[in-house]
């Protein structure tokens, strides 16, 4: 049993995930992606939701990117090894913000959102939020105290 667990852990931490990219993405693709994502503002949150009737965070990101031919994971925990990590100062529309869950002390990915605008340190992002005030697809800024303390990294999957 210990050997099997060791093997699983070894594979998990040694094989990076790669998103399947659009052949020729450019800034206009990111603009179209953001515009498409914003069509779903207000769609209700539902755990494991992956359709325009209801989304969870990873289901929303997966749905939006799949519309542009990019295959994304169905679970936010898989975003730990996805794409290329970039500095927050270089975040741009179409990048993905990765967060912890509601307990920020547990530093593993449990929430994701899509950057829709950025000034270099305070990106605005769209995501499916389970927060009682929202409980839908909504926008927030990284400076929101709740998200800043949970922030893990920015990843780029569009070339």
N, C-alpha and C positions, 0 to 999 in steps of 0.2 A: 504494500500500500504506500509506504514512504517513497519507494522508487517511482511509482506512478505520479505521485504529487510533485516530486522533484522534477520529473520530466515535463509535466504540465507547466510548472512555474518557469522552467528553463525556456520552453517554447514561447510562453506568454511574454516574457521580458526580452527575448532575443530576436524576435521577428517583427519588424516594424510593419504596421498596416499602411497601405497606400490607397488613396481614393483613386477611382478610375476617372481620368480627366477628360474634359472636353478637348477635342483635337486642337482648336485654336481659340482659346479664351482670351479676351482682352477686357479693357475697362468697360466697354459697352455691354459685355456679358454680365459683369457685376452690376451695372445699372439696371439691366433687365431683370436680373435675379432679385435685387432689392425691390423693384417695382412689383414683381410677382408676389414676393413674400408679404408685402404690405396689403395685398388683396385679402389676406386672411386675418387682419386685425379684428379682434372681437370674437373670433371662432372659439368656442368653449374648450377648456382644458379637460382632458380625460386621460388617466394613466393608460399607457399603451395605445393611445389614439394615434392613428396614422393617416387619417382622411380629412377632407375639408369639413366633415361633420363635427370632428373633435380631434385635437392633437395633444400629445405630450411633447416635451422639448425635443427629444431626438426624432420622434415621428415627424414633427414639423420640419426640422432641418433636413431630414431624409426626403420628405415629400418635395420641398422647394428645390433642392439640388437635383433630384431625379428628373424634374421637369426640364432641366438643362443637360441631361445625359450624364450626370455625375452620380456614381453609386456611393452611398454613405452608409455607415453602420446604423443598425436599428436600436442600439443601446448607447446611452451617453458614456458609460464606462469605457467603451472602446475608442473614444476620442483621445485617450491618453497617448496613443502611439500613431495617430493619424496625421497625414499631411506634414507640412514643414512648420516648425515653431518659429515665430517671428517676434521681434520686440514690440511691446505695446505701442511705442512711438511710431511704428510703421504700419499699424493696423489700418486697413482700408475696407470700403464696402465689399461684401462678399466673403470676408474672412470670418472665422468662427471663434467665438469666445468660449472658453471652457471654465467651468466653475465646480466647486465642491457642491455637495448637497446642502441642506439647510444647516447642518452641523459643520461649521467651517473648520473645526478642529480635526476633522477627518479629511485629510488632504488628498482625496481621490476624486476623479471626475464623476459627477452625478447630474450635471446640468449644462446645457449648451444653448447658444444663441448666435444669430447672424449679425455681424456689424453692418449697419445701414448708413452710418456717417461717423467720421472721426476727425478730431482736431489734434491727434497725436498722443493725448493722455486720457481723454474722456470719451471713448466711443459711445455712440448711441447704438443700441442693438434691439433686435426684434426676437421674441422667443415665446414659447408657450409656457405660461407661468401658472404654477399651482398655488401662488400666494392668495390668501383669502380676498384681498382687495381687488385682484384682477381675475384670476381663475379663467384665463383666456389667452389668446395670442395678443401680446401687448409690446410696447416699447419701454425701455428703461435706459438710463445712463450708467456707466461704470462707476461714477462718483456716488451713486446711491449707496449709502453705507452698507445695506444688506448685500449688495453684489460686490462691492470693493473688497470686503473681507473674505469673500468666497472665491475671488478670481484666482485662477491657476495659470492660464496662458492663452495666447492667441495662436491659432494655426491657420495656415493658408493651404487650401486645396485646389483653388483655381490657379492655373499657371500664370 
